[in-house]
């Protein structure tokens, strides 16, 4: 195959259609009568590797389909290009409904993609996918592509995907290459999104210990990264009418890999003051659920629960499971009364469901 199936990532009010090309080729996406080229400063890209074509969310939601056009290149020469012909592939697309939207969150697969797929199948159909970090390591490019390939397996390029980076995806020789393979907002791994009536914000804690820990070998600079992220949260609040207070928003969700509000072992008990600022800012946004992963367990805590080290503005949920036999995730139903969530695992086991009644931003 000359390319791998696209993934449609939701970032802001756009979709980033990403796909991996195995050959030299020009690529573009056509939606209705509009064509969006994979070009850099006016030059069409032609080398193999991951491609990213950004399209307006409204355009794709309306058309409900897109076509991938690939023109294989025999030689890109100084004064002309020798083409091997054009191939076109069409994909259906299913926008997220405004009412009773179903999502599935999976994370912490640590390479077990088949187990992650089975966990999602245990929940059943969903309208959008949340890939919540630590899908694989980043020792090389193949591992760095793990989250993308899991999204391909679960959506086939037909549904929106939200991605949050995990701490293990910061480890390995290919960690610095990861931004080429994941959705970004202006080069950053934290961003907002809007899918149907669901508004969300994706946060990224980076690593889970102090930057100078010997494990990182001098590679970590995450404190400064988190300070910039804090400033971004403040800009989101300043733009409330276009973000969480926009017309039609009925649900407000925070997705983050690290379970930072929860009580931590001493080695991991970092950034307490800064993370409390994050919780306070999320409260100003009226976030009704914080959906997390990282510690390979199912846990649900209301504000004030002794399991929490921080004052949270809403319930906090750890919704991914990983052990020798199990990969698990969480199904989310965004209904008129609030958010219902249900834990699932690859043995097709399901927990009881929990309901969090929605609130309004203060």
C-alpha positions as CSV (number, residue, x, y, z in Angstrom):
1,X,0.0,0.0,0.0
2,X,1.4,3.4,-0.9
3,X,-0.2,5.0,2.1
4,X,-1.7,4.2,5.5
5,X,-5.3,5.1,6.3
6,X,-5.9,8.7,7.4
7,X,-6.8,9.7,11.0
8,X,-9.0,12.8,11.4
9,X,-7.8,14.7,14.5
10,X,-10.0,17.5,15.9
11,X,-8.0,20.6,16.9
12,X,-9.9,23.9,17.6
13,X,-12.4,24.4,14.8
14,X,-10.4,22.4,12.3
15,X,-9.6,18.8,11.5
16,X,-6.0,17.7,10.8
17,X,-6.2,14.8,8.4
18,X,-3.0,12.9,8.9
19,X,-1.7,9.9,7.0
20,X,1.6,8.1,6.4
21,X,2.9,7.9,2.8
22,X,5.3,5.1,2.0
23,X,6.4,6.5,-1.4
24,X,7.4,9.8,-3.0
25,X,4.2,11.6,-3.8
26,X,2.2,14.8,-3.9
27,X,-0.9,14.6,-1.8
28,X,-4.1,16.6,-1.3
29,X,-7.6,16.3,0.2
30,X,-10.7,17.2,-1.7
31,X,-14.0,18.0,0.2
32,X,-16.8,18.8,-2.2
33,X,-15.4,21.3,-4.6
34,X,-12.6,22.4,-2.4
35,X,-9.0,21.1,-2.5
36,X,-6.5,21.4,0.3
37,X,-2.9,20.7,-0.7
38,X,-0.1,19.4,1.4
39,X,2.3,22.3,0.7
40,X,5.0,24.1,2.7
41,X,5.5,27.8,1.9
42,X,4.1,27.1,-1.6
43,X,6.0,24.0,-2.3
44,X,4.2,20.7,-2.5
45,X,5.7,18.1,-0.3
46,X,6.8,14.8,-1.9
47,X,9.0,12.8,0.4
48,X,7.7,9.8,2.2
49,X,6.6,10.2,5.8
50,X,3.7,11.5,7.8
51,X,1.5,14.1,6.2
52,X,-0.9,16.6,7.8
53,X,-3.6,18.5,5.9
54,X,-5.7,20.9,7.9
55,X,-9.3,21.5,6.8
56,X,-12.2,23.6,8.3
57,X,-14.3,21.4,10.6
58,X,-17.6,22.9,9.3
59,X,-16.6,22.0,5.7
60,X,-16.0,18.3,6.4
61,X,-19.0,18.0,8.8
62,X,-21.3,19.3,6.1
63,X,-19.8,17.2,3.3
64,X,-19.6,14.0,5.4
65,X,-16.9,12.6,3.0
66,X,-13.4,13.5,1.8
67,X,-11.1,12.2,-0.9
68,X,-7.4,11.6,-0.7
69,X,-5.5,12.3,-3.9
70,X,-2.0,10.9,-4.3
71,X,0.2,11.6,-7.3
72,X,3.2,9.2,-7.2
73,X,6.5,10.8,-8.2
74,X,9.2,9.0,-10.1
75,X,11.7,11.9,-10.0
76,X,11.4,15.5,-8.8
77,X,13.9,17.3,-10.9
78,X,15.2,20.8,-11.2
79,X,12.9,21.8,-14.1
80,X,10.2,19.2,-14.1
81,X,8.7,16.3,-12.3
82,X,8.1,12.8,-13.7
83,X,4.8,11.5,-12.4
84,X,3.7,7.9,-12.2
85,X,0.0,8.8,-12.2
86,X,-2.7,9.8,-9.8
87,X,-4.8,7.6,-7.4
88,X,-7.8,8.8,-5.5
89,X,-9.3,7.2,-2.4
90,X,-12.7,8.3,-0.9
91,X,-13.6,8.1,2.8
92,X,-16.9,8.5,4.5
93,X,-16.9,10.8,7.5
94,X,-19.4,10.8,10.4
95,X,-19.5,14.1,12.3
96,X,-20.3,14.0,16.0
97,X,-24.1,14.5,16.7
98,X,-25.2,17.4,18.9
99,X,-27.2,15.2,21.2
100,X,-26.2,11.9,23.0
101,X,-22.7,11.8,21.6
102,X,-20.7,8.7,22.5
103,X,-17.0,8.7,23.0
104,X,-14.5,6.1,23.9
105,X,-11.2,6.9,25.8
106,X,-8.3,4.5,25.6
107,X,-4.8,4.9,26.9
108,X,-1.8,3.1,28.5
109,X,-1.8,0.3,25.9
110,X,2.0,0.3,26.0
111,X,2.2,-1.5,22.7
112,X,-0.8,-3.8,23.1
113,X,-2.9,-2.3,20.2
114,X,-5.0,-5.5,19.8
115,X,-6.0,-5.4,23.5
116,X,-6.9,-1.7,23.2
117,X,-9.1,-2.4,20.2
118,X,-10.9,-5.2,22.1
119,X,-11.6,-2.9,25.0
120,X,-13.2,-0.4,22.7
121,X,-15.3,-3.1,21.0
122,X,-16.5,-4.1,24.5
123,X,-18.1,-0.6,24.8
124,X,-19.7,-0.7,21.3
125,X,-20.2,2.1,18.9
126,X,-18.9,5.6,19.5
127,X,-18.9,8.9,17.7
128,X,-15.4,10.0,18.6
129,X,-12.3,8.5,20.0
130,X,-10.0,9.8,22.7
131,X,-6.5,8.4,22.6
132,X,-5.1,9.3,26.0
133,X,-1.3,8.7,25.9
134,X,1.2,5.9,26.5
135,X,0.1,3.9,23.5
136,X,3.7,3.1,22.8
137,X,7.2,4.2,23.5
138,X,9.3,6.4,21.2
139,X,12.5,4.5,20.8
140,X,12.1,4.7,17.0
141,X,9.7,5.9,14.4
142,X,7.7,2.7,14.4
143,X,6.9,3.1,18.1
144,X,6.2,6.8,17.7
145,X,3.5,5.9,15.2
146,X,1.7,3.7,17.7
147,X,-1.1,6.2,18.7
148,X,-1.7,7.0,15.0
149,X,-2.0,3.3,14.1
150,X,-4.4,2.6,17.0
151,X,-6.6,5.4,15.8
152,X,-6.6,3.9,12.3
153,X,-7.6,0.5,13.7
154,X,-10.5,2.0,15.6
155,X,-11.8,4.7,13.2
156,X,-10.6,3.9,9.7
157,X,-10.5,7.6,9.0
158,X,-14.2,8.0,9.4
159,X,-14.6,9.5,12.9
160,X,-12.9,12.4,14.8
161,X,-10.1,11.6,17.1
162,X,-8.7,13.5,20.2
163,X,-5.1,12.8,21.2
164,X,-3.4,13.6,24.5
165,X,0.3,12.9,24.8
166,X,1.5,10.5,27.5
167,X,4.7,10.7,29.6
168,X,6.1,7.5,28.0
169,X,5.9,9.2,24.6
170,X,8.5,11.6,25.8
171,X,11.1,8.8,26.3
172,X,13.4,7.5,23.6
173,X,15.4,8.5,20.6
174,X,12.4,9.4,18.6
175,X,10.6,11.5,21.2
176,X,11.7,14.7,19.5
177,X,10.2,13.4,16.3
178,X,6.8,12.7,17.8
179,X,5.3,16.2,17.0
180,X,5.5,15.2,13.3
181,X,3.1,12.3,14.0
182,X,0.5,13.8,16.3
183,X,-2.0,16.7,16.1
184,X,-0.7,20.1,17.2
185,X,-2.0,23.6,17.8
186,X,0.7,26.1,16.7
187,X,3.3,23.5,17.4
188,X,1.9,22.7,20.9
189,X,0.4,19.5,22.3
190,X,-2.3,21.4,24.3
191,X,-5.4,22.7,22.6
192,X,-9.1,23.1,22.7
193,X,-11.7,21.3,20.5
194,X,-15.4,21.3,19.7
195,X,-17.3,18.3,18.6
196,X,-21.1,18.6,18.4
197,X,-22.2,20.0,21.7
198,X,-19.0,18.9,23.5
199,X,-16.3,21.5,24.1
200,X,-13.0,20.2,25.4
201,X,-9.5,21.1,26.3
202,X,-6.5,18.8,26.1
203,X,-3.7,19.3,28.5
204,X,-0.2,17.9,28.6
205,X,1.8,17.5,31.8
206,X,4.9,16.2,30.1
207,X,6.9,13.9,32.4
208,X,5.8,12.8,35.9
209,X,9.0,13.6,37.9
210,X,11.2,16.6,38.3
211,X,13.1,17.6,35.2
212,X,16.5,16.9,36.8
213,X,15.7,13.3,37.6
214,X,18.4,10.9,36.5
215,X,15.9,8.9,34.5
216,X,15.7,11.7,31.9
217,X,19.4,12.2,31.4
218,X,19.1,15.9,30.9
219,X,16.4,15.7,28.2
220,X,13.5,17.2,30.2
221,X,12.4,20.8,30.2
222,X,8.8,20.4,31.3
223,X,8.5,23.0,34.0
224,X,8.9,25.8,31.5
225,X,6.6,23.9,29.1
226,X,3.9,23.9,31.9
227,X,4.3,27.6,32.5
228,X,3.6,28.3,28.8
229,X,0.6,26.0,29.1
230,X,-0.7,27.9,32.0
231,X,-0.5,31.1,30.0
232,X,-2.5,29.3,27.3
233,X,-5.2,28.4,29.7
234,X,-5.6,32.1,30.6
235,X,-6.0,33.0,26.9
236,X,-8.7,30.4,26.6
237,X,-10.6,32.1,29.4
238,X,-10.1,35.5,27.8
239,X,-11.7,34.1,24.6
240,X,-14.6,32.4,26.5
241,X,-17.3,33.5,24.0
242,X,-15.5,31.6,21.2
243,X,-14.5,28.7,23.4
244,X,-16.5,27.2,26.3
245,X,-19.3,29.8,26.2
246,X,-19.8,29.5,22.4
247,X,-23.4,28.9,21.2
248,X,-24.4,25.3,21.4
249,X,-21.9,24.2,24.0
250,X,-23.6,21.8,26.4
251,X,-20.7,19.9,27.8
252,X,-17.1,20.9,28.9
253,X,-14.5,18.2,29.1
254,X,-10.8,18.2,30.1
255,X,-8.6,15.4,28.7
256,X,-5.1,14.9,30.2
257,X,-2.9,11.8,30.5
258,X,-1.4,12.4,33.9
259,X,-3.7,12.0,36.9
260,X,-2.2,15.1,38.5
261,X,-5.1,16.0,40.9
262,X,-4.8,12.7,42.7
263,X,-2.6,11.9,45.7
264,X,0.9,10.9,44.4
265,X,3.8,9.0,45.7
266,X,6.6,11.3,47.0
267,X,8.7,10.9,43.8
268,X,5.7,12.0,41.7
269,X,4.3,14.7,43.9
270,X,5.5,17.6,41.7
271,X,4.1,21.0,40.6
272,X,1.4,21.0,43.3
273,X,1.0,24.8,43.3
274,X,1.0,25.1,39.5
275,X,-1.4,22.2,39.0
276,X,-3.8,23.8,41.5
277,X,-3.7,26.9,39.3
278,X,-4.7,24.6,36.4
279,X,-7.7,23.2,38.4
280,X,-8.8,26.8,39.4
281,X,-8.7,27.8,35.7
282,X,-10.6,24.7,34.6
283,X,-13.2,25.7,37.2
284,X,-13.6,29.1,35.5
285,X,-14.2,27.3,32.3
286,X,-17.0,25.2,33.9
287,X,-15.4,21.9,33.1
288,X,-17.7,19.1,34.2
289,X,-15.3,16.2,34.0
290,X,-11.5,15.6,34.0
291,X,-10.7,12.4,32.1
292,X,-7.3,11.0,32.8
293,X,-5.1,7.9,32.5
294,X,-1.5,7.1,33.5
295,X,-1.8,5.0,36.6
296,X,-3.4,2.0,34.9
297,X,-6.5,1.8,37.1
298,X,-10.2,2.8,37.2
299,X,-11.0,5.5,39.7
300,X,-13.7,8.1,40.1
301,X,-13.4,10.9,42.7
302,X,-15.8,13.8,43.5
303,X,-14.4,17.1,44.7
304,X,-13.1,16.8,48.2
305,X,-12.5,13.1,48.0
306,X,-9.4,12.1,50.1
307,X,-8.0,10.4,47.0
308,X,-7.3,13.9,45.6
309,X,-4.4,16.1,46.6
310,X,-5.8,19.1,44.9
311,X,-9.1,21.0,45.0
312,X,-10.8,20.1,41.8
313,X,-13.8,21.9,40.2
314,X,-15.5,18.7,39.1
315,X,-15.2,15.0,39.3
316,X,-11.9,13.4,38.3
317,X,-11.8,10.1,36.5
318,X,-8.9,7.7,35.8
319,X,-10.2,5.6,33.1
320,X,-7.6,3.3,31.6
321,X,-6.4,0.0,32.8
322,X,-3.3,-2.1,32.0
323,X,-1.9,-5.2,33.5
324,X,-0.6,-8.6,32.2
325,X,-4.0,-9.7,30.9
326,X,-6.1,-6.5,30.6
327,X,-6.2,-3.3,28.6
328,X,-9.2,-1.2,29.5
329,X,-10.7,2.2,28.8
330,X,-13.9,4.3,29.4
331,X,-17.0,4.9,27.4
332,X,-18.5,8.3,27.7
333,X,-22.1,9.3,26.9
334,X,-22.8,13.1,26.7
335,X,-26.5,13.3,27.3
336,X,-28.9,16.1,28.2
337,X,-28.6,15.3,31.9
338,X,-24.9,15.1,32.0
339,X,-22.1,12.7,31.3
340,X,-22.4,8.9,31.8
341,X,-19.2,6.9,31.9
342,X,-18.6,3.2,31.9
343,X,-15.4,1.3,32.3
344,X,-14.6,-1.5,29.9
345,X,-11.8,-4.0,29.3
346,X,-10.7,-6.4,26.7
347,X,-12.4,-9.4,28.4
348,X,-15.7,-7.6,27.5
349,X,-16.2,-6.9,31.2
350,X,-18.2,-3.7,31.9
351,X,-18.6,-1.8,35.2
352,X,-21.6,-0.2,36.4
353,X,-22.2,3.2,34.9
354,X,-21.7,6.5,36.7
355,X,-23.6,9.7,36.0
356,X,-22.2,13.2,36.5
357,X,-24.9,16.0,36.2
358,X,-23.7,18.8,34.1
359,X,-23.0,22.2,35.5
360,X,-22.6,25.7,34.1
361,X,-19.4,27.8,34.1
362,X,-19.2,30.3,36.9
